[in-house]
Amino acid sequence: MRGNLLIFTVGDVLRQFSMFITFPYFSLYVQALGGSMVDIGVVNSLRPLTAFFLYPIAGYISDRYSRVKTIVYTGFLSAALWGFFMVAQDWRWLALGNFLQGFMTFYFPSSNSLMAESIPSDKRAMSYSLWLAIPMAAGIFSPLAGGYLISVWGVIPAMKFLYALTFLVGVFIAFMNNRFLKEAPRENPEETKSILKVLGDSYRDVFEILRWLPKNLRAYGSVLVLSFFLNNMVSSYWVIYAVQALGLSEVQWGLALLVASVVNVVLLVPAGILVDRLGSRRVITWSLLGGAIPMMLFPYMDSLIQVTVIMALVTIANSFLMSGAPAYMAQSVPPDRRGRVMSTLGQGMLFINTRGGGGGGPGMGTLLTIPSILGAVLGGFVYGYNPKLLWLTFGVSMIISALICSKFLD
């Protein structure tokens, strides 16, 4: 835990006390500002829509220009854009804010690549586990804090306060990244090209990368497509279903997420050690199978205790997925293609998103934007037809993904 890995970790620790508190309750914020179930899905589809057009450029820039500068500039931009969420008058402001937050796309291929190049190759899973576990440990009470603020102040005042805090934290992190992040050695020097040349080369690179992908990464890409489609279909409605269908309060939902966070923090480091010893493929396969059953049982729970147990079981599978999946991607891609491959397939992150977050992040890539958009838009319609179908479909897709991993991953 030093150098760039330490700086990335500190940044995520700080986000746990601001931005990450908002994620589990964002759907309630959309509702409070007049949005319907379908509107929630539309709002969450807009960030990956922007990303669809920008990821090829982001990947191209990541492999040819300064990654640190890209991370710093997009950090300042993102901090400013949280202002839309802070002053929103109705749900359409959130839609515009999410659309513009898609420009954060430039951050992720650069940060993913810099992260992969800053950790020892023989301890990738362990390093990713520490990067995830330390911020989660620091923010273990964040979901409960968010639920408490909403119960005391109401949804709109609490969320506006949290987004103001997110703006301040975002500015601080951007200054910190500018001061302390260091470029990793690379073969490709910086190039100066016209914007039209960059655009042409960027989109051509996407097709070149798709042709280059070996069989194992094509199979893994199909698993990622399924994961992002279902995550974006379901993630916005965990809190809605828990509060409105299962009868939990916002504080009780925060308590269930708190228990899940404790499980995650406890398991992430041992999971990373196990992945480094057993290999990513085996751990990913069994984690997908292990998470499918509690996923399908969630909509049939009827008490806080039952919901908490299910969330803990889902999180056990999640802990191993979050350690093994990015390690598999990092070990499967050569450094000279890492930025472009990660702009296409993301960080390789497989996970079960129980907190929401607007559709994006380091796991996103060009190939995953379309299923993310479709999943987010369809989620509201499916929820209106039969909410239970969301979690049942997600569970079945995890079983299918496990079979693909067992057969095709190296």
PyMOL commands that set and color helices and strands:
alter all, ss='L'
color gray80, all
select helices_A, chain A and resi 3-16+19-32+37-64+67-81+83-86+91-117+121-138+142-153+155-180+195-212+215-245+250-278+280-300+304-332+335-345+366-385+388-408
alter helices_A, ss='H'
color red, helices_A
deselect
rebuild
show_as cartoon
